[in-house]
Amino acid sequence: MKQLLNFAFLLGIFLLPLLLSAQDNAVINATISGQVLDSRSDEALPGATVSIKGTTNGATTDANGEFSLLTGQKLPFILVVSYVGYVKKEVLITTNRVTIPLDEQSNQLEDVLITSRRRQESPQDVPIPITVIRGATAEDAGAFNVNRLKELVPTVQLYSSNPRNTTLNIRGLGSTFGLTNDGIDPGVGFYVDGVYFARPAATTLDFIDIEQIEVLRGPQGTLFGKNTTAGAFNITTRAPGFQPGASFEVSYGNFGYVQAKASLTGPLSKKLAGRVSFSGTQRNGLLTNVATQSSVNDLNNLGFRGQLLYTPSDKIRVTLAGDNSRQNPDGYAQVVAGVVSTRRAAYRQFAAIISDLNYSLPSSNPFDRIIDHDTPWRSKNELGGISLTMDAKIGPGTLTSTTAWRYWNWGPSNDRDFTGLPVLSLSQAPSRHEQWTQEIRYAGNLSSNLSGVVGVFAIWQDLKTDPFHTEESGAAQWRFAQNSTNPLWQTPGLLDGFGIRTRSQLQSFGGAVFGQLDWSITDKLHLLPGIRFNYDQKDVDFTRQTYGGLQTTNPALVAIKNAVYSNQAFSASVNENNFSGQLTLAYKASKAVNAYATYANSYKPVGVNLGGLPSAGGQVLIELAEIKPEYVTHYELGVKTRPTPQSTLNFVVYNTDVRDFQTQVQTAELGVNRGYLANAEKVRVSGAEMDASVRLNDHFTFQGAITYTNGRYISFTNAPVPLEEVGGESAFKDVSGGELPGISKWAGSVGGEVSGAGKLISLKGRYFLALDGYYRSSFSSSPSPSAFLNIDGYTLLNARAGFRASNGLSILIWSHNLLNKDYFEQLLPAAGSAGHYAAVLGDQRTFGTTLRYSF
C-alpha cells in the first residue's frame, strides 16, 4: 500500500507538465476561434475553459487568452466559458471569430444548492437547521473523513476507539456513548447518494470524490427512508459527466503521510457516461510499542468507487454505482491515561495488583505516546456495495427508486487490559453484516401552492459473528479477577487460556411509509406537516460457551472459573410499530429573513442486547435482553437571515426530551463483552446555535459557528456506578440530574481565508492563506457521571496556504493541530474495572503539502 501511494505521488509529479499542456484534438471541418478577456481591464485570461454547450468539444485558452475549436456544427450555437474567479458565461456564436469578456465575481456570497428535501434549493430557504460543506472545502481543510469534519461542524460529535466502536451524534444524541452494542439502531442517519449506511464503521472511512455534505439537525424521519431521531448526514458524490474531466491529487506529510486521489469522468456513448474514483491514505503510527519496538495506530486506507449514468431521455436518469473501501491498520490502540481508587478491597486496587505481578506501566504520562501491549492491535474494516437509482420526471415531480445492497466485514484484535501483562490475551469480535434497502419516493409540486415528498422504505439486515467472538484470559488474569483471598485463585494454570466463544445472529426488518407537505398559505407563510409510520422486527440468537483453562472437577475451582466466565444462551424476538411526525410553521418576512417553528415527535426502534447479559446473585438477567424503543419530543425555533447580499446569520434554539433513552453501560463483569444496553427513564438536551458567513470582498471570506448544549439525565434511577464506585454496596446508582456523556456545553468553529490575484512562474491564479479554529469545552466520558472520567476542553488550530491556478492546478501546504495541543478524544475504563482507564489520544501536529490538478 505504501509503495503504491508513493508511486502515485511520483507519477503525479511526472505527469504534471503533460497535464498542464493537455488539449482536446477534435478533427472536424470548421474552425471557431477567439479570445477571452477581463471585461474591466481587457487583460487576456489564459487557462479559461471554452466548450460548445451540449457537446464534449472544448478547449483551453493559451497565454494570450486565445482559443481555437474545430467543429462541424452549423452556426449559430452556444459557447460556455468559465474561469476561476469569474462569472461563468454562455455566449451565442454567430461568426467564426469572437471576443468574449468575462466579469469578475462580485463580492456577493456565493450560494449553494441542497437536496435534503428532494429538490434543489438554497439552505437559507429551508426551515431546517442545516450546515453545508462543499467537497472542495472539506478537501482543502484536510477533512477526509467524518472525524475531521466535526472540526468544521461543532454540532457534530464523533467518538471512535475503533471503527466498530464508533459513536456519531448530533447535539449529543444519536448513538450510545462508549463501546458499541449492535442490537440498537443509530439515531443519526448516514446517507451517500440516497443510500442508507447502517454500520457506524462507515464514518471512519475516507471520503471518495465528495461533491457536498449536508448535516441536518433534529428529527428528519418525514424526509428520509430510515428514521433519524437526532439528524442526518446527506452526502452527495460527484456524478458522471458527459464532458470529459479528471482530477488528480497527491499529498505528502510528516509521519510518513501519503495520500493519493484520482477521478476520471466522461462519455462512453451518446447516452451513457461513467466515472471512476480512487482514494488511498497511508501514515505511520503515532504511538510506539516499546515491547516490540514498532509504531502503531497507523493509517492504511484504500477506496474505490465507480458509477455509470444512463440517460435514455431528458426525463429519465439511471445511475448504477459500486464502491469498496477497506482499512487494515495496526491501529486503534489506547494508552493508559490514569488510575482511580475503586471501593474494592486494598488488594484489588490496580497498584497492588501490578505490584504483586512485578509490573510497572511504561509511562505515567499518556502523551509520551508509548505502550507495551502484548496483544497486537488490528482493525480490518471493509465496507462496500452496489446501488441502482432511477429518476423519472412524471407530471410535476420526480419519481425516484433506490435499490441497494451493502456489506461490512470486521476482523479486529484488541488488548483490552491496556497493559503489557497477559491479562486478556485475546479480545476479538469478527463480524459480517449485510443489508438490503429499497426506497421509492415521489417529490414535486402537487398544485400551485402545495408541494412535498411521499415515500416508502424497507431495510433487511443480517449481522452475525464470523465465526465467533472470543475473549481469552492470560496467565495474569487470576490476579485481576481475584475477588477473595482464597489461595485457590493462585492455582497454576487455572485461568490461563480460559475464555469464551460467542456465536450470535441478529436478523432485522424495518419498513416505513413517510411524507411531508409544504403548503404555501400565502407567499410568505408556509405550513409543513409530516407523518411517518414505522414497523420494526428483530430476532436474535445468542450462545456463549466457555473453553480452556485448568480442566478440573473440583467444585471450588469450578466456582472460581464460573465467576470469571460462564455459559450463557438466550433468544429473543421483538417487534414494534409506531406513528410519528412533525409540524413546521415558516414565515418568510422578506428575501432576507426566514423564521420557523417546529414541533416533532420521533421514534428509535426497539433494541436487543448482543454483548451478553449481566447477572445478579448468579442468575442471568434475561429481562434485559429487550431494550425499549426511544420516544422523542422535540421543539425548535429558528431564524435564517441575510443581513447583506454578502453575508448570512442564522440562529436556533431547541429542546429535545427522550423517554426510555437507550444507553450503553459498562459493567465489571468480564463476560459482558463491550457492556450492555439499558433504558434511562428520561433525558433532556436543550441548547442554542448560531452560525454566520460573510464575504467582505474578493479577497476575504469568513465563517463561524457557536453552540451551547445542555444534556442531562432527567431520570435514570438504576444506572451502573461509575468506575470509582465499583465494589461499593450497590452496583447501581441514581444518576438523575447528571450530565450526559460526550456533550460539551460550549463548542465552536471559526475560519477565514485571505486571497489575492497573482502569478506562480507563468501561471495566473490566486494566492491564499486560510486558518480554521475549533474549540470545545470539557465533557464527561462516562455513561454514569464520574469525578475522574472527564475530558478537559481544548482548542485546535489548522492552517493552509497556497496557490490556485486558473488552469485547475492547486498547490498548498497545510498543518493540522498547528499548536501541537495534547488532548483526549475519549476515556475508557479497562475490562474488569480494576481502576485503570485508557485514552483515545488526539493526533499531535501534522503538516504536509498537497498538489491537485483538475480539468
N, C-alpha and C positions, 0 to 999 in steps of 0.2 A: 504493500500500500504506500509506504513512504517513498519507495523508489518511483512508483507511478506518479505521485504528486510532484516530486522533484523534476521528473521528466516533463510533466505538463508545464511546470514553471519555466524550464529552459526552452521548451518548444514555443511557449508564448512569446518569450523574448526574441527567439529566432524568426518567428513568423510576423512580428510586428511590422517591419518595413514592407513586407508583402501586403499585409492587411491595409496599411496606410495608402498603398498605391493601387489597390484592387478596384477594377471598374467592370461594369457590365458591358459586354460587347455584342449587343444585338445587331444583326446584319439584316437590315431591311432597306427598301429602296428610296427613302425620303429622309431629309435631314432638317431638324429643328435646332436652332442654336440661339444663344442669348447670353445675358449677363445678369447676375443677381447683385443688387446694391443695397446699402443702407439708405433708407428714404430720407434721412435727415442730413447725412454728410456726403452722400453719393460715393462712399467708400466701398470698394469691392468686398464681397463676402466669400472668401474661399471655403470650401468644405460644405456648402449648402446642398441639401438633397432636393433633387428635382425628379418628379415622376409623372407619368401620364395617368390620370385618375382612372381607376378600374382595370389597370393592367399592371404587369410586373416590370414594365420597361422604365428604367430610370438611370440617372447619372448623378455625379457629384461635381460641383464647380471647382475649377482649378485655382491657382494662386491669384489670378486676375478676376476671379468671380465668374469665369466663362464656363459654359456647358454646351454640350452637343448631344442630340438624341437622333438615332437612326430609327425611323419608323415608317410603316406603310399606311398608317391611319390617315384618313381624309380629314382636312380641316373643315370646321373648327373642332377643337377638343379642349379639355381642361387639364392644365398642369397643376400639380400640388407641390408647393415649395415650402421647405421647413429649414430652420437654422436655430441652433441653441441660443436662447436669449431673445428671440424674435417671434412675432406672432405668425403662426402658420397661415399660408395664403393659397387660395385657389384662383387661378387666372385662366380666363377663356382665351385661347390662342387662335388667331385668325391669319397670321402671317408666319413665314419661316424664320424670322429674326425678331426677338423680343428683348426688352429690358424690363426686369421685374424688381421694383423696390419693395423692401420689407421694413415693417415698422418694429422698433424695439418694443418688447413687452413693457406695458405700463407698470407702475408700482401697485396696481390693484392686486389684492391677494388672490392667487390662483385657487379656484375651487376644485373639488374632486367629486366624483360620482360614486355612489354606493348602490348595492343591490340587495341589501338586507330585507327590504320589503318587496323583493322580487320585481322591482322596476328601477330604472336608473333615476336618481335624484340626488340633490345636494344634501349632505348631512345636516346643514343648518335648517333645512325644511322639514326634517323628520322629527316627530315628537318622541324621540328615544335618546337617552344619553349614550353617545357613541363616540369612539375615538378611531380615527382612520390613519393608518400608517402605510404609506406607499412602499412598494418593494424596494425602490431605489433609495428611499430614506433609510429603511432598515439595513440595506446593504452598506450604505455609507457609514452608518453608526456601528457596524460590526454586529448587528443583532441577527445572527444566523440561525437562532432558534428561539423558542418562547422564553427561555430563561434569561436571555439577553434582552428580549423585547420588553420584559417587565420594567426595565430601567427607563423606558420611554413612556410607559403607561402605568402610573402609580396606583391605579385601582386594581391592578392585577397582582396576585401573589402566586409564586410557583416555588415549591419545595421538593427537592429530589435527592434522596440518599442513594437511589439508583433508578433506572428507567421504570421498573415495575412500581417501586415505592415513590410515586410522583403525585403530588397534590397540586392541582390547578384550581385556583379560586379567584373570584371577582368579588370585591368588597368583603373578603374574608369568608365567603360561603361558596359551596360547590362540592368539595370532596373532603373526606376525612383527613385530618392532620396526622402526620407521622407515617407509620408503616401501612401499606395498602392491604385491604381485605377485598377480594374480588367479588364478594357477594352483594355489593350495592352499586348503583349507577352513579356516575358523576352528575353534578348539578350544573356544570358549565359545558355547553355543547362545543364540540370542536369539529368544524366542517371545512373540507377542502374541495372546492368546485362543486359544492352541494352535496358531497358525500360525508356522512357522519362517521367519525373515527371513535370507536367505543373504548379503546385502550388508552390510558393516560400516558403510556410509554411513547406515544406518537409526539408528544410535546417536547421530548428531549432530542428529537432528530433534527438534522439540518433542513432548513427551508430549501426547496428546489424551485428556482425560476418563479419567484413570487411576484405577482402584479400588485396586490393590495391586501391589507389585513384590516378587517373591521372588528372592533371589540365593542360588543353591545352589553350594556349593564342592566341588571334587573331581569325578571322573568320574561322569557321570549317564546313561550310554548304555543302561542297562536300564530307564529310566523314560521317556525321551523318544525321539521318532522319529529325529531326526538325532543322530549320535554326538557326544558332548561329552566331551572328554578333560580339560578344566580346570574346567568348571562350566556353569551356565546361568542366564539371566535368564528368569523366568517371569512375564510381565506380564499383568495382567487389567484390562480396561477396564470401566467402569460399564455394566451391562446395561440393556436396555429394561425399563420397569416398567409395570404395569397401573394404578398410581396416578399421576396427573399430577404432574409435578415439573419443576423447572427450576433452573438455576444461571447466574449472570452474574458476570463478574469483569473488572475493568479495573485496570491498573497504569500508573503514570507515574513516571519516574525521570530521573536526570541522563543526559547524553549523548543526550538525545532519546529515551530509552527509553519505549516504549509497548507494552503487551501487553493483548490482549483475548481472553477466553474465554467461551464460552456453550454450554449444553447444555439440550435440551428432551426430555422423555420423557412417554409416556402411552399410553393405549389407542387403537387405531384401530378395533377391534371387540371382541367378547367374547373372542376367542381370539388376537387379533393386537395387538401393541404395537410401538412404534417409539421410536427415539432418534436424534437428530441432534446433532453436536458440532462446535465450531469453535475453532480456536486461531490467533492471529496475533501475531507479535512483530516489533517494529521498533526499531532503535537505530542511532545514528550511529556512524561509525568511531572506533576508539580509537587509530589511527595517522594521521599526517599525511604525505602525499606532498608534499615541498617543491618538486618539479619541476612538479607540476600544481596545487598549492595546493588539494588536495581531501583529505577524510578517507577512509580505507579501513579494512577489517575491521569493517564494519557488520553488522547483523542484519536480515534481510528474509525472515521465515519465515511460511508460511501452511499451515494444515492443516485438513482436513475428515474427518469420519467419520460414517457412517450405519449403523444397524442395524435389522433387523426381527426380532421374536421371534414365532413361531407355536407355539401350544400346543394341538394338536388334542385332547389328553387329558392327564391328570395324569401320564402315563408317557412322554410324548414332548415334546421341545423342539427346535425347528428355528430356527437363527439364521442369517440372511443379513447379511453385513457388507461394506461397501465403504469404502475410505479413499483419500485423496490428500494428500500432503504435498510441499511444494516450498520450496526455498531459492534465492534469487537475489541473493546479496550481492556487493558489491565487497570481497571478503574473502579471508582466509587468507594475507595477506602475511606474510612473515617478515623480521626485522630482523637485519642483520649483528651478531653478538654478539662476535666475536673473530677473530683471525688467528693461526695457528701456523706455524712454520717447518717445511716438509717436508724430505725428504732429496734433493730435486731440486737442480739447479744453481742458483746465486745468481740468474741471470737469469730463472728460472722461479718465484721466490717472489712472493707476492701484492703485496708492497710495491713490488718492482721493476717488476712488470707495470703496475700502475696509475700509477706514476711516469712510465713511458715513454708512457703514454696521456694524461698531464696530467690525471689524475682523482684526486679525494680523496673519501672517504666523507663523507656529510652530518653524521655524528656518530660519535664513538668510544664513546659511551655508549648501549647499546641501549635503556635506559629513558628516553631522551629521546623515544622513540616516533616517530621521524621516518625516512622513507625517501625515495629519489629514483628509484624504479624506472621504467624506460622502457617496460615491457610491462604492460598492465593485468592486475590480478588479478580473476578471475571464477570462480565456483563454482556453476554452475547444476545443482542437485541435486534430482531429483524421484523420489519413490517412491510406489507405490500398488498397489492390487489389490482383489480380491474373495474372499470365502470363504463356504463353506456348511458349517455344523456341525450335526449331528443327534445328539441324545442320546436313547436309548431304554432305559427300565428293563426289563430282561429277566431274569427269575429273581431271584437275589440280588445282581445287579450292574447295571452300565450299559454299554451298547454305544455307542461314540462314533465317528462318522465325520467327518473334517475334510478338505474339499477346497478347495484354494486356488490362485489364480493371482496372481502378483505381477510387477511390472516396476520397473526402475530406469533412468533416463536421466541421463547425466552429461555436462555441457558446460563444461569448465574452460579457463582461461588462466592461465599462471603465468610468473613471472620467476625462473627457477631459478639465475641467476647472482647474484641478490640485490643488484644494483648498478644505477646509472643508466647504465652503459655498454651499448652494443649488442652484447652477447656472445651470449646466446641470445635472439634476437628472438621466437621462438615456442617454447612448450613446452605442447602441448595433447594431451590423451588422451581425446577424446569417446568414450563407450561407451554401449551399450544392453544391458541384461540382462533376461531373462525366466526365471521359474521356475514350475514346476507341482509341487504337492505333494499327496500323498494319504496320510492316516493313518487306520487303523482299529484300535481297541483296545477291549478289554473289561476292566473293573475292577470288583471286588466281592468278596464273601465266597464262597468255594468250599465251605466247611464251617464248623463251629463254631470250629475253631482254625486255619483256613487261609484267607488272603485274598491278593489280588495283582492284577497287571495283565499282560496279554499283548497284543501288537500287531504290526502290520506297517506299514511306512513306505516311501514311494518319492518321489524328487525328481528332476525333469528340469530341466536348466539350459542356457541358450543365452546366451553372452556374446560380443559382437562389437564391433569398432571401428565408429564411426559418423560418417563413413565410414572415416576412418583417423586414426592418431595422428601428430602432427607434431613434429619437432624441427628448428629452423632457426637457422642462425648469422647473426650480425650483423657489422657492419664491424670490431668489435674482437675477434672470435673468434680471429683468427690469433695474436694475442699471448698469449692464454690457452692455446691449443692448441700453441703453438710448442714443439717438443721437440729442436731443434737450432739452431745459429747460422747455418744455411744462409740466405743472403739471399733465396732464393726464397720464404720464408714471407711476405715483405713485398710480394709481387706484388699490385698493385692489383686488388681485387675477387675475389681467389682464393676466399675463403670467404664473401664477402658474399652472403647469400641461399642458401647451400649448406645442404642439410638432408636429412632422411629422412622418408619416409611409410611407416607400418607398417599393414598390414591383417592382422588376426588374428581367429580364431574359435575359441572353446572350447565344446564340447558335452560335457555330462557327465550321467551317470545314477548314482544311488545308491539301493540297496534294502537293507532291513533287516527282520529279524524279531527282536523283543525281548520280554523278560518278566522279571518279578520277583515272588517269592512272599514272604509274611510268615507264617511258621509259629509259632504260639504253643505252644511246647513245654510251658510252664507259664504261669500268669497273669503271671509276672514275666520269664520267659526267652523271647526270640524269636530265631529264625534266619531270615535274609533272603537267600536265594540269588537271583542274577540272571544272565541269559545273553543274548548278542546275537550275531547273525550279520550281517555287512556284505558287500555287494558294491558295488564302485565301478568305473566306467569313464569315461575321459576321452579325448577326441580333440581335438587342436589342430592348426591350420594357421597358420603364421606366415610372412609375406613382408614384407621391408623393402627399400625401394628409395631410392636417392639421387636428388637433383634439384638444379638450380640451381648457383650459384657460377660461376666463370670456366669457360667452355667451352674446353677445350684438349686437345690430343693429346700434349703434352709429357710424357714418362714421369715426369720428376722432379716436375712439378706434380701429375700424376695420383696419384703415390705420396703426396704430402702430403695431398691431399684424402682418399684412402683411409685415411690414418692417423687422420683425424677421424671420418669416417662411411664405411661400406661397405655394400654389399648383403648381405643375409642371408636365407635361407629354410630352413625345416625343418618337418616334420610329425611328429607322434607320436601313438601310440595305446597307452594303458596301461590295465590293469585289475588289480584285486586283490580277494581275498576273505579274510575273517578272522573267527574266533570270539573273543569277549571276554566278560568277565563280572565279577561281584563276589560277595563273601560277607560279610555283616554279622551279627555276634552282638550282640544288645542285651539288657541286663539292667536292668529297672526295679525297683530295690530298694524304692522306695516311690513315693507320688504326687509326692514332691519331688525324686527322684533318678532319672535315666535315663542309664545308661552304655552305650557301644557301641564295638565294634572292627570295622574294615572292611579287607578286602583287595580290591583291584580291579586288573584289567589292562584297558587300553583301547587304542584304535587310532585314529589320524588318517589319512585316506586318502592314497593316492599322489598326487603333485603333478606339475605340468608348468610349465616356465618360460614366461612370457608377456611378458617385458620385453626380450627379446633375450638373446643368449648372449655371454659374454666370449671372447676369442681368446688364443692363445699362439703366438708365432712366426708370426703371420699366418694361423693356422688357427683356424677357429671350433670351440669345444669342444662338439661336438654331444652328447657323452655327458652333458652337464649338462642336457639337455632334460628328462629324467625325474628326479623327486625321490622318494626312497624314502619309504614311509609311516613314521609315528611309531609306536612301541610304548611304552606307558606302564605302569609298575608302581607301584602306589600303596598305601600303608599309612596308616591313620588310627586314632587312639584319642581318644575324646571323652567328656565327661560334661556333661549338662544338668541344672541344679538349680533348685529354687525354695526358697531359704533361708527365705523367709516368703511368705505369700499376696500380699505387696506387692512382691515382687522376683524377679528371675531372675539366675542367674550360670552362664555356660557356658564350657567350656574344651576345647580340642582341640589335639593335636599330630599332625603328619603328615610323611611322607616320600614324594616322588614322583621316580622315575627315568624318564628318557625316552631311549630308544635311537633313533638316527637322527633327532635333533631337527631339524625343518625351520626354517631360519633365513634371514633376508633380509640380504644383504651388499651393501655399496657397492663400486663399482669406479671407477677413474679413467677408464675408457673412456666417452666421451660417448654412444656408440652403444648402450650397455646402459642403456636407459631405466628409471629407478627401481631400479637394482641388479638382482641376480639371486638365485635361490634356491639353497641348498646344504643338505647334511646335516652336522650336528655329530654325532660318533660317540655321545656320551652327555652328558646334563646331569642335574643333580640340584637339586631345590628341596625344602627342608625348613623347617619352622617351627612356630610355636605361635600360637594365637589365643585371646583371651578377650574376652567381651562381657558386659555387665551392664545391668540396668534396674531402677529402683525408683520406686515411688510412695510418698513419705513420708507424705503426707496429701492432702486435697482441694486443697491449694494448691501442691504442689511435686512435679515429676517429674524424673527424671534418667536418662540413658542414656549408655553409653560403650563403646568397643571399642579394643583394642590388639592389634597383630600384630607378630610377629617372623618375617621371611622371609629365608632364605639360599639364593640361587640361583647356581649355578656351572657352568661347563663342566668336566665330569669329563674329557672328551677331545674336543678339537677341534684336530687337528694340522695342518689345511690351511685355516685361516681367513685371509681377506684382512687385510692390515696396517691398523692404524688410520691416521687422517689424517696424523699427524705422521711416519709412517714411509713414506708414499708416495714412490716414487722411489729406494728403497733397493735392496739387492742382490736382494731377493726380493719378489714381490708377495703372498706368503702367509706365514703365521706360525702357530706352535703356541701357542694361547692357553689350553691346558688349565690348569685351576685358576683362570682368570679369572672375574670376575663377569658374570652375565647382565645384559643391558641392561634398564632400566626398573624394577628392583626396589630398593625402599628396605628396608634391614634392619628399620627401625622405622617404623611408621605407626599413627596412632590418631585417633579422633574422640571428642568428648565434647560433651554438650549437656544443657541443663536448661531447665525452664520454671517460672516462678512465676505463679500466677494467684489471683484473688480476686473474689468477687461484688461487683457494683456497678451503677450506672446511668449511662447516657450520655443526657443530656436526659431523655426519658421511657422509654427502652428499658432493659429489665432484661437483665443478662448477666454476663460476666466480663471483667475486665481481665487482661492477661497481658504478661509480659516473658520473652523467650527468648534464649539465647545458644548458638551452636554453634561449636566449635573443631575444626580439622583440622590434623594435623601429619604430615609425612613427612621421614625423614632423607635424606641425599644418595643419588644413584643415577647409574649410568652411562647415557649417552645415545648409546652407540656399540656396534654389534653385536660388534666386536672391541674389547676394553678399551683405553681411551685415557687418557693422562695429562691431556688437556685437555677432552675432551667429557664432563665430569661436571657434574651439577647439584647445587648446594648444597641442603641441607634448608631447609624453610620451614614457617611456621605461619600459618594463616588464621583469622580470627575473623569470624563472621557474627552479626548481631543482628536482632531484630524485636520490636516492641511494638505492642499494640493492644487492641481490644475486640471480643469475640464476643457479639453479642446473641442472646437466646433465640429470636428470630423468624427466625434464619437469616442475619442481617446480620453481616458482619465488616469491620472497618476496621483496617488495620495500616500501620505504617511499618517499613522494613527497610533493611539495609545489608549488602552482600557485600564481603568483604575490608575490614572496618571500619578496620583499622590501616594500610591503603594499602601493603601489602607488595609490593615489587618481586620477582618471581620468574620463573624459566623453567619452562615445561612440557616443552620438548623442544629439543634442539640437533641441527642437521642440516648436514653438510658440503655445500658448493655443488657443483653439477655440474662435473666435470672435476678436482676435488680440487686446486685452486690454493693452498689453505691457509686460506681464509676459511670461516667457518661461520656459520650463521644460527640464530635462536631463534624458537620459538613462545612469545610472552610471555603470562603470566597476566594476567588483567584487573586493572586498578587498582580503587580503591574505587568502588563504585556504590551508589546509595541511591535510595529512592523510596517510594511509597505504593501500597497496594492496597485496593480496595473490592470486596467479594464479597457476593453475596446468593443464597441457595438456599432452595427450599421443595419 
